[in-house]
Amino acid sequence: MHSTVTSKGQITIPKSIRDALDIHPNDRMSFIRKGDRVILVPVKTIGAFRGAVRARGLSFDQERAMAKAAITKRHRGKPA
């Protein structure tokens, strides 16, 4: 799969890759240089999973623990 770098230094991530990595508009990406290669990694924050857990009447700490558990479950088995 190929993509062209624009005059502004931008590239388009192919849809099949975006779908496989669950990348959406406005998601943040991290670039990791490994020798002559660059690894592109989506950066997911707790805010990206807002609404993933239904929590009513719970403390902030309880909601945060539930959100972390949901993130772990969602990403378990995905390659790093």
C-alpha atoms as one frame of an Amber mdcrd trajectory, in Angstrom:
protein
   0.000   0.000   0.000   1.347   3.431  -0.907   0.556   7.049  -0.100   2.042
  10.283  -1.468   3.462  13.061   0.700   1.904  16.447  -0.161   3.816  19.734
  -0.366   2.666  20.387   3.226   4.188  17.097   4.416   0.827  15.400   4.834
  -0.108  11.837   3.910  -3.393   9.984   3.721  -3.637   6.826   5.788  -5.438
   4.230   3.622  -8.958   3.401   4.792  -8.176  -0.272   5.383  -5.376   0.754
   7.781  -7.576   3.348   9.529 -10.288   0.730   9.983  -7.860  -1.921  11.263
  -6.374   0.503  13.823  -9.698   2.169  14.709  -8.394   5.608  13.646 -10.972
   8.397  13.352 -10.849  12.099  12.371  -9.059  14.226  14.999  -7.391  11.185
  16.610  -3.819  11.834  17.688  -0.987   9.774  16.225   2.515   9.039  17.480
   5.484   8.546  15.137   8.234   6.242  16.380  11.498   6.087  14.464  13.197
   2.666  14.330  16.312   2.964  12.183  15.149   3.779   8.652  11.496   2.957
   9.440   8.699   4.941  11.044   5.994   3.262  13.115   2.650   5.058  13.249
   0.734   4.425  16.480  -2.719   5.773  17.383  -2.701   7.561  20.744  -5.877
   6.770  22.634  -6.738   8.695  25.776  -9.386   8.082  28.395 -11.404  10.856
  26.706 -11.506   8.827  23.483 -13.560   6.211  25.300 -16.111   8.586  26.782
 -19.454   6.829  26.825 -17.925   3.349  26.615 -19.080   2.610  30.152 -22.473
   3.411  31.580 -21.845   4.672  35.098 -24.592   6.312  37.123 -24.188   7.474
  40.698 -20.617   6.203  40.980 -17.622   8.106  42.299 -14.998   9.442  39.907
 -12.572   6.707  41.006 -15.167   3.994  40.331 -15.974   5.449  36.891 -12.256
   5.702  36.058 -11.657   2.068  37.077 -14.582   0.965  34.880 -13.263   3.016
  31.936  -9.789   1.502  32.296 -11.301  -1.991  32.361 -13.296  -1.218  29.197
 -10.163   0.071  27.429  -8.214  -3.037  28.406 -11.012  -5.294  27.157 -11.336
  -3.349  23.885  -7.612  -3.482  23.119  -6.794  -6.946  24.455  -5.279  -9.049
  21.708  -4.474  -6.133  19.374  -0.789  -6.054  18.384   1.241  -3.182  19.812
